[in-house]
Amino acid sequence: MSSGTTHNAALTALAALRNFSSGEVSEEQASLLFEIAKRSRLDAILMTAIAGGGHPGGSLSSMDIFTILLATANLLPSNCGDPEHDRVIVSHGHTSPGVYGALAEWGFFGRDEAAANFRRAGSVFQGHVERAVPGVDWGTGNLGQGLSAAVGFALADRACGRNSRVFVVMGDGEQPKGQNAEARRVASKEGLSSITALIDYNHIQISGSIESVMPADIRALWSADGWEVLDSEGHDYKALYAALKKAVASPKPVVILCHTVMGKGVSFMEGTHEYHGKATSGDLTAKAVAELGGDAAEVEALKELRKKPAPKGREVKPVPPSLDVGAPAVYTASDKKDNRGAFGAALADVAGRNSGEGKTPILVFDCDLAGSVKTDIFSKKVPSRFIQCGIQEHCVATAAGAASTAGVVAVWADFGVFGIDEAYNQQRLNDINHAQVKTVLTHVGLDVGEDGVTHQCIDYVGLPRNMFGYKVVVPADPNQTDRATRWMLAEPSNVCLAVGRSVLPVILKEDGSPFFDEKYAFAYGAIDVIREGTDAAILTMGHVAGLAVKAAESLAAKGVKAQVLHCASPLGMDAPELIRLVGKKPLVTCEDHNANTGLGAITALEFARAGAPVRMKVLGVTRYGESGAATEIIEGMGFSAEGIASAVESLL
């Protein structure tokens, strides 16, 4: 019988464990699982040795956990691309050699693909797990992210009416991290019993023992946050299966402390931190391969395979939501409205239209600010889809991102300094994971006024600009905010909608009617020509648009015809159209944002790239602001209506 036939027979014999259908693991099944894990350990050693780097020690330590999960969870090569499957999230993503080795054994891809191409430029098998690998639902990268992602997946499953389970494998060294505490509390509060966490409890992290690096009573931490805590011998398949079977039947979220040995299976690696982040080489590779039943000749064979084209993995495609976004609201000159209020009203309107079968559920996450960010309207209309998470922004950013990949529209509204400044790393991982989270940043810029410098978010364009997939929308008034909100909810990508705090005048046409009227449709990247002019151009974004119009009116009284342009989406700006509109006119850009990283900087770069000469002046935030009335702070910063007009005159 060939090795392939033998392997298929083993998988068939283990099929009874799928979905925990069997009462226990038999001796035969335990033996088969042991052999599968042994081959996976061999692959982890081979791939790290060939790549010359990686984390073999933890991969070997966690291997039996990966193996039992792939034997029992409803996660198969045939369903891993569909919403209806159990998820296995690996929080300690550096154990990727173990993950790849285990997934290969269960047929998610060819064994040699990963073994030969680990950490190779252009290969899907990166040094930390990524979504492009079949069977991987979330690229964790930084420690402490996995449990938050599990919370997001569980919330999405609940909203979609799925009975899927979420398993998250974690390292013991990441347990003291604060984001884990946030996620534990949210899971407990929301009663997410579909989550089972498994901790690879080997007492070793990269700098030594967990007790010497950062002592923590791991059991007490989880228990205090309302989780059921179980223990299991982490290399005993019968014990692991029994613990998992008990966990999935529990009415509470469960954590299993899996007592393991670092480097399990290779004598000189066991119980030491030396190979936490170091690959074997030379004779030690040969010794490890021999102990795991392999042939040292495989090393050279795999090196030859490494010279062939690198495997690219699966394409991760965002799925557009199915939503009725409704008809836009139209605010008139007599309406007293702020942009955040227009967002809240539009969100609630769309939510009310999409509660039926066949529509994509909308989940709204809040961090104790519903009244300020105007999601309280939604919470009253659809309370079952409103997730109050308290002041725990790091968890929420990741949870909302993960949920957005699992069949829901995930909206998180928060102050700008929390939603993008504080949670930048988590938002970056959302970008890397091709999430579709809608982050609404309120109270941005100096417009937050009296709250002072700590709360004046002046980098809500500059920070997402460092990423490659985020779309940023900074609407001019309540009417454009309404349209942008409806567009955002149906857009299959990560979007930041940035709005200030103050009540704003509705932008009007010269005849006094709303500029963004019922005929206006939001288009990402478009340039709005609010006023025509031949002498100079003023380009702005967000609430400064009203100040720019006032500046143009004051200039007109002096005989200067200033064109007023508005770009609500600076990262997607239609640069050729902007250059065409500006022509040879001098240009002033003005924004309630860091002048070095926002609209002005983007505009200057686009003109330079096009080789189009332009005389321009950039107005914006050039230092940290003060605590006081927003109008006074803005005036002192130089981009009030008077300051804008003065800048135009200086260029003329």
VEXDREN-2710 file (C-alpha; in Angstrom, 1 decimal):
% VEXDREN-2710
k/r/px/py/pz
1/MET/0.0/0.0/0.0
2/SER/1.4/3.4/-1.0
3/SER/2.1/6.1/1.6
4/GLY/-0.7/8.2/0.0
5/THR/-3.2/5.4/0.3
6/THR/-2.1/4.8/3.9
7/HIS/-2.5/8.4/4.7
8/ASN/-6.0/8.6/3.2
9/ALA/-7.0/5.5/5.2
10/ALA/-5.8/7.2/8.4
11/LEU/-7.9/10.2/7.6
12/THR/-10.9/8.0/7.0
13/ALA/-10.4/6.2/10.3
14/LEU/-10.3/9.6/12.0
15/ALA/-13.5/10.9/10.4
16/ALA/-15.5/9.7/13.4
17/LEU/-13.9/12.5/15.5
18/ARG/-15.2/15.2/13.2
19/ASN/-17.7/17.6/15.0
20/PHE/-17.0/15.6/18.2
21/SER/-19.3/12.8/17.0
22/SER/-17.3/10.1/18.8
23/GLY/-17.5/9.6/22.6
24/GLU/-13.7/9.4/22.9
25/VAL/-10.5/8.9/21.0
26/SER/-9.6/5.2/20.6
27/GLU/-6.2/3.7/20.9
28/GLU/-6.0/3.3/17.1
29/GLN/-7.1/6.9/16.5
30/ALA/-4.6/8.2/19.0
31/SER/-1.9/6.3/17.2
32/LEU/-2.9/7.7/13.9
33/LEU/-3.0/11.3/15.3
34/PHE/0.5/10.7/16.7
35/GLU/1.9/9.7/13.4
36/ILE/0.2/12.7/11.6
37/ALA/1.6/15.1/14.2
38/LYS/5.1/13.5/13.9
39/ARG/5.1/14.1/10.1
40/SER/3.9/17.7/10.7
41/ARG/6.7/18.2/13.2
42/LEU/9.2/16.9/10.7
43/ASP/7.9/19.4/8.1
44/ALA/8.2/22.3/10.7
45/ILE/11.9/21.3/11.2
46/LEU/12.5/21.0/7.5
47/MET/10.9/24.3/6.5
48/THR/12.7/26.3/9.2
49/ALA/16.0/24.7/8.4
50/ILE/15.7/25.3/4.7
51/ALA/14.5/28.9/5.2
52/GLY/17.3/29.5/7.8
53/GLY/14.9/31.0/10.3
54/GLY/11.5/30.7/12.0
55/HIS/10.1/29.5/15.2
56/PRO/10.3/25.7/15.4
57/GLY/10.2/25.3/19.2
58/GLY/6.6/26.6/19.7
59/SER/5.5/24.9/16.5
60/LEU/6.4/21.6/17.9
61/SER/4.9/22.5/21.3
62/SER/1.5/23.4/19.7
63/MET/1.5/20.6/17.1
64/ASP/-0.8/18.2/19.0
65/ILE/-3.3/21.0/19.6
66/PHE/-3.3/21.9/15.9
67/THR/-3.7/18.2/15.0
68/ILE/-6.7/17.5/17.3
69/LEU/-8.4/20.6/16.1
70/LEU/-8.1/19.8/12.5
71/ALA/-9.4/16.3/13.2
72/THR/-12.5/17.6/15.1
73/ALA/-13.5/21.0/13.8
74/ASN/-15.8/21.5/10.9
75/LEU/-12.9/23.0/8.9
76/LEU/-12.0/21.2/5.7
77/PRO/-10.3/22.0/2.4
78/SER/-13.8/21.8/0.8
79/ASN/-15.4/24.4/3.0
80/CYS/-12.7/26.7/4.2
81/GLY/-13.7/29.4/1.7
82/ASP/-17.3/29.4/2.7
83/PRO/-18.9/31.3/5.6
84/GLU/-20.3/28.0/7.1
85/HIS/-17.3/26.5/8.8
86/ASP/-15.6/26.4/12.2
87/ARG/-12.6/28.7/12.5
88/VAL/-9.3/27.9/14.0
89/ILE/-7.5/31.2/14.8
90/VAL/-3.8/30.9/15.7
91/SER/-3.0/33.9/17.9
92/HIS/0.7/33.1/18.2
93/GLY/1.2/33.4/14.5
94/HIS/4.9/32.8/14.7
95/THR/4.1/29.1/15.0
96/SER/3.3/29.2/11.3
97/PRO/5.6/26.2/10.5
98/GLY/3.4/24.1/12.8
99/VAL/0.2/25.5/11.3
100/TYR/1.4/24.9/7.7
101/GLY/2.7/21.4/8.5
102/ALA/-0.6/20.5/10.1
103/LEU/-2.8/21.9/7.4
104/ALA/-0.7/20.1/4.7
105/GLU/-1.4/16.8/6.5
106/TRP/-5.2/17.4/6.3
107/GLY/-5.0/18.2/2.5
108/PHE/-5.3/22.0/2.5
109/PHE/-2.3/22.1/0.1
110/GLY/0.6/19.9/-0.8
111/ARG/3.1/19.0/1.9
112/ASP/6.1/20.0/-0.2
113/GLU/4.6/23.4/-1.1
114/ALA/5.0/24.7/2.4
115/ALA/8.1/22.7/3.4
116/ALA/10.1/24.0/0.4
117/ASN/8.8/27.6/0.3
118/PHE/8.6/28.8/3.8
119/ARG/9.7/32.5/4.3
120/ARG/10.5/32.7/0.6
121/ALA/9.8/36.0/-1.2
122/GLY/6.7/35.7/-3.3
123/SER/5.5/32.6/-1.4
124/VAL/2.2/32.5/0.4
125/PHE/3.9/30.7/3.3
126/GLN/5.1/33.7/5.2
127/GLY/6.8/33.8/8.5
128/HIS/3.5/34.5/10.3
129/VAL/0.1/33.0/9.3
130/GLU/-1.8/34.9/6.6
131/ARG/-5.3/34.6/5.2
132/ALA/-4.1/33.7/1.7
133/VAL/-3.2/30.3/3.1
134/PRO/-6.2/27.9/2.8
135/GLY/-7.5/27.1/6.3
136/VAL/-6.2/30.4/7.8
137/ASP/-9.1/32.8/8.6
138/TRP/-7.1/35.6/10.2
139/GLY/-3.5/36.8/9.9
140/THR/-2.5/37.5/13.5
141/GLY/1.1/38.6/13.3
142/ASN/1.4/40.6/16.5
143/LEU/0.7/38.6/19.6
144/GLY/-2.5/39.3/21.5
145/GLN/-4.8/39.7/18.4
146/GLY/-6.3/36.2/18.1
147/LEU/-8.8/36.2/20.9
148/SER/-10.2/39.6/19.7
149/ALA/-10.6/38.2/16.2
150/ALA/-12.4/35.1/17.7
151/VAL/-14.8/37.5/19.4
152/GLY/-15.5/39.2/16.0
153/PHE/-16.1/35.9/14.3
154/ALA/-18.4/34.6/17.0
155/LEU/-20.5/37.8/16.9
156/ALA/-20.8/37.6/13.1
157/ASP/-21.8/33.9/13.4
158/ARG/-24.5/34.8/15.9
159/ALA/-25.8/37.7/13.8
160/CYS/-26.0/35.4/10.7
161/GLY/-27.7/32.6/12.5
162/ARG/-24.8/30.1/12.1
163/ASN/-23.9/27.4/14.6
164/SER/-20.2/27.5/13.8
165/ARG/-17.6/27.3/16.5
166/VAL/-14.4/29.4/16.9
167/PHE/-11.3/27.9/18.3
168/VAL/-8.3/30.2/19.1
169/VAL/-4.9/28.7/19.9
170/MET/-2.7/31.0/22.0
171/GLY/0.8/31.1/23.5
172/ASP/1.3/31.4/27.2
173/GLY/3.7/34.3/26.8
174/GLU/1.0/36.5/25.3
175/GLN/-1.4/36.1/28.2
176/PRO/-0.4/39.3/30.1
177/LYS/-1.2/41.5/27.1
178/GLY/-4.0/43.9/27.8
179/GLN/-5.9/43.3/24.6
180/ASN/-6.5/39.7/25.7
181/ALA/-8.2/41.0/28.8
182/GLU/-10.4/43.2/26.7
183/ALA/-11.4/40.3/24.5
184/ARG/-12.1/38.0/27.5
185/ARG/-14.5/40.5/29.0
186/VAL/-16.3/41.1/25.7
187/ALA/-16.7/37.4/25.1
188/SER/-18.0/36.8/28.6
189/LYS/-20.4/39.8/28.5
190/GLU/-21.8/38.7/25.2
191/GLY/-22.1/35.1/26.3
192/LEU/-20.0/33.8/23.3
193/SER/-20.0/30.2/24.3
194/SER/-19.0/29.2/20.7
195/ILE/-15.5/30.3/21.5
196/THR/-13.0/27.8/22.9
197/ALA/-9.5/29.1/23.6
198/LEU/-6.5/26.7/23.9
199/ILE/-3.3/27.9/25.5
200/ASP/0.0/26.2/24.6
201/TYR/1.2/26.3/28.3
202/ASN/4.8/25.3/28.0
203/HIS/6.1/28.0/30.4
204/ILE/8.7/29.3/27.9
205/GLN/8.8/32.4/25.8
206/ILE/11.5/33.9/23.6
207/SER/13.6/35.4/26.5
208/GLY/13.2/32.6/29.0
209/SER/10.5/31.3/31.3
210/ILE/7.2/33.1/31.4
211/GLU/7.6/33.3/35.2
212/SER/10.9/35.2/34.9
213/VAL/9.8/37.4/32.0
214/MET/6.4/38.5/33.3
215/PRO/4.7/36.4/35.9
216/ALA/0.9/36.1/35.6
217/ASP/-1.7/33.9/37.2
218/ILE/-3.2/32.8/33.9
219/ARG/-5.9/30.6/35.4
220/ALA/-7.0/33.5/37.7
221/LEU/-7.1/36.0/34.8
222/TRP/-9.5/33.9/32.7
223/SER/-11.6/32.8/35.7
224/ALA/-12.0/36.4/36.9
225/ASP/-13.4/37.4/33.5
226/GLY/-16.1/34.8/33.6
227/TRP/-14.6/32.0/31.6
228/GLU/-14.7/28.3/32.4
229/VAL/-11.1/27.0/32.9
230/LEU/-10.2/23.5/32.0
231/ASP/-6.8/21.6/32.1
232/SER/-5.5/19.1/29.7
233/GLU/-2.3/17.3/29.0
234/GLY/-1.4/19.0/25.8
235/HIS/0.3/16.0/24.1
236/ASP/-2.4/13.4/25.0
237/TYR/-5.1/13.2/22.3
238/LYS/-7.6/11.4/24.5
239/ALA/-7.3/14.1/27.1
240/LEU/-7.4/17.0/24.5
241/TYR/-10.5/15.5/22.9
242/ALA/-12.3/15.1/26.2
243/ALA/-11.6/18.6/27.2
244/LEU/-12.7/20.0/23.8
245/LYS/-15.8/17.9/23.8
246/LYS/-16.7/19.4/27.3
247/ALA/-15.8/22.9/26.1
248/VAL/-18.1/22.9/23.0
249/ALA/-21.0/21.8/25.2
250/SER/-20.5/24.5/27.8
251/PRO/-22.9/27.4/28.1
252/LYS/-19.9/29.7/28.8
253/PRO/-16.8/30.5/26.8
254/VAL/-14.1/28.0/27.8
255/VAL/-10.3/28.2/27.9
256/ILE/-8.2/25.0/28.0
257/LEU/-4.8/25.2/29.7
258/CYS/-2.9/22.7/27.5
259/HIS/0.2/21.6/29.5
260/THR/2.9/21.1/26.9
261/VAL/6.7/20.9/26.4
262/MET/8.5/23.4/24.3
263/GLY/10.2/21.7/21.3
264/LYS/8.2/18.5/21.9
265/GLY/9.5/15.6/19.8
266/VAL/13.1/16.6/19.3
267/SER/15.4/15.7/22.3
268/PHE/17.8/18.7/22.2
269/MET/14.9/21.2/21.7
270/GLU/12.7/20.1/24.5
271/GLY/12.2/22.4/27.5
272/THR/14.5/25.2/26.2
273/HIS/13.9/28.6/24.8
274/GLU/16.9/28.4/22.6
275/TYR/14.9/27.3/19.6
276/HIS/11.9/29.6/20.2
277/GLY/13.1/31.8/17.3
278/LYS/16.0/29.9/15.8
279/ALA/16.1/27.2/13.2
280/THR/18.3/24.1/13.4
281/SER/21.3/23.8/11.0
282/GLY/23.9/21.2/9.9
283/ASP/24.2/18.1/12.1
284/LEU/21.4/19.3/14.4
285/THR/19.0/19.4/11.5
286/ALA/20.0/15.9/10.6
287/LYS/19.6/14.7/14.2
288/ALA/16.1/16.3/14.5
289/VAL/15.0/14.8/11.1
290/ALA/16.2/11.4/12.2
291/GLU/14.4/11.6/15.5
292/LEU/11.2/12.4/13.7
293/GLY/11.5/9.5/11.3
294/GLY/12.6/11.5/8.3
295/ASP/15.4/11.3/5.8
296/ALA/18.2/13.9/5.7
297/ALA/18.1/13.7/1.9
298/GLU/14.8/15.5/2.0
299/VAL/16.6/18.8/2.8
300/GLU/18.4/18.9/-0.5
301/ALA/15.4/17.7/-2.4
302/LEU/13.3/20.5/-0.9
303/LYS/16.0/23.1/-1.6
304/GLU/15.7/22.1/-5.3
305/LEU/11.9/22.6/-5.1
306/ARG/12.5/26.0/-3.6
307/LYS/14.0/27.1/-7.0
308/LYS/10.7/26.6/-8.8
309/PRO/7.9/29.2/-9.0
310/ALA/6.6/30.2/-5.5
311/PRO/3.1/29.1/-4.6
312/LYS/0.7/32.2/-4.4
313/GLY/-2.1/30.7/-2.2
314/ARG/-5.7/31.7/-2.5
315/GLU/-7.0/35.1/-3.5
316/VAL/-8.9/36.8/-0.6
317/LYS/-11.8/38.6/-2.2
318/PRO/-14.1/40.9/-0.2
319/VAL/-17.8/40.0/-0.6
320/PRO/-20.0/43.0/-1.3
321/PRO/-22.9/43.2/1.2
322/SER/-26.5/42.9/0.1
323/LEU/-28.1/46.2/1.4
324/ASP/-30.9/48.6/0.5
325/VAL/-29.2/51.9/1.3
326/GLY/-32.4/53.8/0.9
327/ALA/-33.1/57.4/-0.4
328/PRO/-30.8/60.2/0.8
329/ALA/-32.0/62.8/3.3
330/VAL/-31.8/66.4/2.2
331/TYR/-30.9/69.0/4.8
332/THR/-31.6/72.7/4.1
333/ALA/-30.0/76.0/5.2
334/SER/-32.4/76.1/8.1
335/ASP/-31.3/72.8/9.6
336/LYS/-29.0/72.8/12.5
337/LYS/-27.1/69.6/12.1
338/ASP/-23.6/68.2/12.6
339/ASN/-22.0/65.6/10.4
340/ARG/-21.9/62.9/13.1
341/GLY/-25.7/63.4/13.6
342/ALA/-26.2/63.0/9.8
343/PHE/-24.2/59.8/10.0
344/GLY/-26.2/58.4/12.9
345/ALA/-29.5/59.1/11.2
346/ALA/-28.4/57.6/7.9
347/LEU/-27.0/54.5/9.7
348/ALA/-30.3/53.9/11.6
349/ASP/-32.3/54.4/8.4
350/VAL/-30.3/51.8/6.4
351/ALA/-30.5/49.4/9.4
352/GLY/-34.2/49.7/9.5
353/ARG/-34.4/48.8/5.8
354/ASN/-32.3/45.7/6.1
355/SER/-33.7/43.6/8.9
356/GLY/-35.3/41.0/6.7
357/GLU/-34.1/37.7/5.3
358/GLY/-31.5/37.9/2.5
359/LYS/-30.0/41.2/3.8
360/THR/-26.6/41.5/5.2
361/PRO/-26.8/42.1/9.0
362/ILE/-25.3/45.3/10.3
363/LEU/-23.4/45.1/13.6
364/VAL/-22.5/48.3/15.4
365/PHE/-19.7/48.3/18.0
366/ASP/-19.5/51.0/20.6
367/CYS/-16.9/52.0/23.3
368/ASP/-19.1/53.8/25.8
369/LEU/-19.7/56.8/23.4
370/ALA/-23.0/56.0/21.7
371/GLY/-24.5/59.4/22.5
372/SER/-21.5/61.3/21.4
373/VAL/-20.9/59.4/18.1
374/LYS/-24.6/59.1/17.4
375/THR/-25.0/55.4/17.3
376/ASP/-27.6/55.6/20.0
377/ILE/-30.2/56.0/17.3
378/PHE/-29.2/52.6/15.9
379/SER/-29.1/51.0/19.3
380/LYS/-32.7/51.9/20.0
381/LYS/-33.8/50.7/16.5
382/VAL/-31.9/47.4/16.4
383/PRO/-30.7/46.7/20.0
384/SER/-29.8/43.1/19.2
385/ARG/-27.1/44.2/16.7
386/PHE/-25.6/46.9/18.9
387/ILE/-22.5/45.6/20.7
388/GLN/-21.5/47.7/23.7
389/CYS/-17.9/46.9/24.5
390/GLY/-16.9/49.5/27.0
391/ILE/-13.6/51.4/26.9
392/GLN/-11.7/48.6/25.1
393/GLU/-10.6/50.0/21.8
394/HIS/-7.9/47.6/20.8
395/CYS/-10.2/44.5/21.1
396/VAL/-13.0/46.3/19.3
397/ALA/-10.8/47.4/16.3
398/THR/-9.8/43.7/15.7
399/ALA/-13.2/42.2/16.5
400/ALA/-15.0/44.6/14.1
401/GLY/-12.4/43.8/11.5
402/ALA/-12.7/40.0/11.8
403/ALA/-16.5/40.3/11.9
404/SER/-16.5/42.3/8.7
405/THR/-14.9/39.3/6.9
406/ALA/-17.6/36.9/8.1
407/GLY/-20.8/38.0/6.5
408/VAL/-21.8/41.2/8.3
409/VAL/-21.3/44.9/7.8
410/ALA/-19.3/45.9/10.9
411/VAL/-19.4/49.5/12.0
412/TRP/-17.3/51.0/14.8
413/ALA/-17.8/54.6/15.7
414/ASP/-15.4/56.3/18.1
415/PHE/-13.5/59.5/18.6
416/GLY/-10.7/59.9/16.1
417/VAL/-7.9/59.7/18.7
418/PHE/-9.2/56.3/19.8
419/GLY/-10.4/54.8/16.5
420/ILE/-7.2/55.5/14.5
421/ASP/-4.5/56.9/16.8
422/GLU/-4.8/54.5/19.7
423/ALA/-5.8/51.5/17.5
424/TYR/-3.4/52.1/14.6
425/ASN/-1.8/48.7/14.9
426/GLN/-5.1/46.9/14.9
427/GLN/-6.3/49.0/11.9
428/ARG/-3.1/48.1/10.1
429/LEU/-3.8/44.4/10.6
430/ASN/-7.4/45.0/9.4
431/ASP/-5.8/46.3/6.2
432/ILE/-3.5/43.4/5.9
433/ASN/-6.4/41.0/6.4
434/HIS/-8.5/42.6/3.7
435/ALA/-11.2/43.3/6.2
436/GLN/-14.3/45.5/5.4
437/VAL/-14.7/47.4/8.7
438/LYS/-16.4/50.8/8.6
439/THR/-14.6/53.0/11.2
440/VAL/-16.4/56.3/11.8
441/LEU/-14.0/58.8/13.4
442/THR/-15.9/61.6/15.1
443/HIS/-14.5/64.6/16.9
444/VAL/-11.5/64.9/14.5
445/GLY/-9.3/67.9/14.0
446/LEU/-9.2/71.1/16.0
447/ASP/-12.9/71.2/15.7
448/VAL/-13.1/69.2/19.0
449/GLY/-12.0/72.5/20.6
450/GLU/-12.4/72.6/24.3
451/ASP/-11.4/68.9/24.8
452/GLY/-7.8/70.0/24.2
453/VAL/-4.7/68.7/22.6
454/THR/-5.0/65.1/23.8
455/HIS/-8.3/64.7/21.9
456/GLN/-7.6/66.7/18.8
457/CYS/-7.0/64.0/16.2
458/ILE/-5.0/65.7/13.4
459/ASP/-3.8/62.6/11.6
460/TYR/-7.0/60.8/10.5
461/VAL/-5.8/61.0/6.8
462/GLY/-2.1/60.7/7.4
463/LEU/-2.2/57.5/9.4
464/PRO/-4.5/55.6/6.9
465/ARG/-2.3/57.0/4.2
466/ASN/0.5/54.8/5.4
467/MET/-1.6/51.7/4.6
468/PHE/-2.5/50.4/1.1
469/GLY/-6.2/49.5/1.2
470/TYR/-8.0/52.0/3.5
471/LYS/-10.4/54.5/2.0
472/VAL/-10.9/57.8/3.9
473/VAL/-13.9/60.0/3.5
474/VAL/-14.1/63.5/5.0
475/PRO/-17.5/65.0/4.1
476/ALA/-18.2/68.7/3.8
477/ASP/-21.6/68.9/5.4
478/PRO/-24.5/66.9/6.7
479/ASN/-25.9/66.2/3.2
480/GLN/-22.6/64.8/1.9
481/THR/-22.2/62.9/5.1
482/ASP/-25.6/61.2/4.6
483/ARG/-24.6/60.1/1.0
484/ALA/-21.1/59.0/2.1
485/THR/-22.6/56.9/4.9
486/ARG/-24.9/55.1/2.6
487/TRP/-22.1/54.5/0.1
488/MET/-19.7/53.3/2.9
489/LEU/-22.1/50.7/4.3
490/ALA/-22.3/49.0/0.9
491/GLU/-18.6/49.4/0.0
492/PRO/-16.6/46.1/0.2
493/SER/-13.4/47.6/1.8
494/ASN/-12.1/49.2/4.9
495/VAL/-13.4/52.7/5.1
496/CYS/-12.8/55.6/7.6
497/LEU/-15.5/58.2/7.7
498/ALA/-14.0/61.3/9.5
499/VAL/-16.3/64.0/10.9
500/GLY/-15.9/66.8/13.4
501/ARG/-18.1/67.7/16.4
502/SER/-19.6/71.1/15.5
503/VAL/-22.9/72.0/13.9
504/LEU/-22.2/72.9/10.3
505/PRO/-23.8/75.1/7.8
506/VAL/-25.2/73.3/4.8
507/ILE/-23.1/73.9/1.7
508/LEU/-25.3/75.9/-0.7
509/LYS/-25.2/76.6/-4.4
510/GLU/-25.1/80.3/-5.4
511/ASP/-28.9/80.1/-5.8
512/GLY/-29.3/79.2/-2.1
513/SER/-30.2/75.5/-2.7
514/PRO/-28.2/72.6/-1.1
515/PHE/-25.1/71.8/-3.1
516/PHE/-25.3/68.1/-2.2
517/ASP/-29.0/67.8/-3.1
518/GLU/-31.2/64.8/-3.9
519/LYS/-29.5/64.4/-7.3
520/TYR/-26.0/64.2/-5.8
521/ALA/-24.5/60.7/-5.6
522/PHE/-21.2/60.2/-3.7
523/ALA/-18.3/59.0/-5.8
524/TYR/-15.1/58.1/-4.1
525/GLY/-12.2/60.3/-5.4
526/ALA/-14.4/62.9/-7.0
527/ILE/-13.7/66.6/-6.9
528/ASP/-16.7/68.8/-6.0
529/VAL/-16.7/72.2/-7.7
530/ILE/-18.5/74.3/-5.1
531/ARG/-17.7/77.7/-6.7
532/GLU/-16.4/78.6/-10.1
533/GLY/-13.5/81.0/-10.3
534/THR/-10.7/82.1/-12.7
535/ASP/-8.2/83.9/-10.5
536/ALA/-7.2/81.3/-7.9
537/ALA/-8.2/77.9/-6.6
538/ILE/-9.0/76.8/-3.1
539/LEU/-9.0/73.1/-2.4
540/THR/-10.4/71.8/0.9
541/MET/-11.9/68.8/2.7
542/GLY/-14.4/68.3/5.5
543/HIS/-15.9/71.1/7.5
544/VAL/-13.4/73.6/6.3
545/ALA/-15.4/73.7/3.1
546/GLY/-17.8/76.2/4.7
547/LEU/-14.9/78.4/5.6
548/ALA/-13.5/78.2/2.0
549/VAL/-16.9/79.3/0.6
550/LYS/-16.9/82.3/3.0
551/ALA/-13.3/83.1/1.9
552/ALA/-14.4/83.0/-1.7
553/GLU/-17.3/85.4/-1.0
554/SER/-15.0/87.9/0.7
555/LEU/-12.6/87.7/-2.1
556/ALA/-15.4/88.2/-4.6
557/ALA/-16.2/91.5/-2.9
558/LYS/-12.7/92.6/-3.7
559/GLY/-13.0/91.5/-7.3
560/VAL/-11.1/88.2/-7.0
561/LYS/-12.8/85.2/-8.4
562/ALA/-11.7/82.2/-6.4
563/GLN/-12.6/78.6/-7.4
564/VAL/-13.6/76.4/-4.4
565/LEU/-12.9/72.7/-4.8
566/HIS/-13.7/70.0/-2.3
567/CYS/-12.3/66.5/-2.2
568/ALA/-14.0/64.3/0.4
569/SER/-11.7/61.4/-0.4
570/PRO/-8.1/62.6/-0.4
571/LEU/-6.5/59.1/-0.6
572/GLY/-8.5/58.4/-3.7
573/MET/-8.3/61.8/-5.2
574/ASP/-8.8/62.0/-9.0
575/ALA/-5.5/63.8/-9.5
576/PRO/-5.8/64.3/-13.3
577/GLU/-9.2/66.0/-12.8
578/LEU/-7.8/68.2/-10.0
579/ILE/-4.9/69.3/-12.1
580/ARG/-7.2/70.0/-15.0
581/LEU/-9.6/72.0/-12.8
582/VAL/-6.8/74.1/-11.2
583/GLY/-4.9/74.7/-14.5
584/LYS/-2.5/77.6/-14.2
585/LYS/-4.2/79.2/-11.2
586/PRO/-2.4/79.6/-7.9
587/LEU/-3.7/77.1/-5.4
588/VAL/-4.4/77.2/-1.6
589/THR/-5.2/74.0/0.2
590/CYS/-6.8/74.2/3.6
591/GLU/-7.7/71.4/6.1
592/ASP/-8.3/70.7/9.8
593/HIS/-5.5/68.2/9.7
594/ASN/-1.7/68.1/10.1
595/ALA/-0.5/70.2/7.2
596/ASN/2.4/67.9/6.6
597/THR/0.5/64.6/6.0
598/GLY/-3.0/65.5/4.7
599/LEU/-4.7/67.0/1.8
600/GLY/-2.0/69.6/1.0
601/ALA/0.8/67.1/1.1
602/ILE/-1.1/64.7/-1.1
603/THR/-2.0/67.4/-3.6
604/ALA/1.7/68.6/-3.8
605/LEU/2.8/65.1/-4.5
606/GLU/0.2/64.5/-7.2
607/PHE/1.2/67.7/-9.0
608/ALA/4.9/66.7/-8.7
609/ARG/4.2/63.2/-10.1
610/ALA/2.4/64.7/-13.0
611/GLY/5.2/67.2/-13.7
612/ALA/2.6/70.0/-13.5
613/PRO/3.9/73.3/-12.1
614/VAL/1.8/75.0/-9.5
615/ARG/2.1/77.9/-7.1
616/MET/0.5/76.7/-3.9
617/LYS/0.2/77.4/-0.2
618/VAL/-0.7/74.7/2.3
619/LEU/-2.9/75.7/5.3
620/GLY/-3.6/73.3/8.1
621/VAL/-2.5/72.3/11.6
622/THR/1.1/73.2/12.1
623/ARG/1.4/72.5/15.9
624/TYR/-0.5/71.0/18.7
625/GLY/-3.6/73.1/19.4
626/GLU/-5.0/74.6/22.6
627/SER/-8.1/74.0/24.7
628/GLY/-10.8/76.5/23.7
629/ALA/-13.5/77.4/21.2
630/ALA/-12.8/75.7/17.9
631/THR/-13.3/78.9/16.0
632/GLU/-10.6/80.6/18.0
633/ILE/-8.1/77.7/17.7
634/ILE/-8.7/77.5/14.0
635/GLU/-8.2/81.2/13.6
636/GLY/-5.0/81.1/15.5
637/MET/-3.8/78.2/13.2
638/GLY/-4.4/80.3/10.1
639/PHE/-7.2/78.6/8.2
640/SER/-10.2/80.6/9.2
641/ALA/-12.2/82.2/6.4
642/GLU/-10.0/85.3/6.8
643/GLY/-6.8/83.3/6.8
644/ILE/-7.8/81.4/3.7
645/ALA/-8.6/84.7/1.9
646/SER/-5.3/86.2/3.0
647/ALA/-3.4/83.2/1.7
648/VAL/-5.0/83.5/-1.7
649/GLU/-4.2/87.2/-1.8
650/SER/-0.6/86.5/-0.9
651/LEU/-0.3/84.2/-3.9
652/LEU/-1.8/86.8/-6.2
END
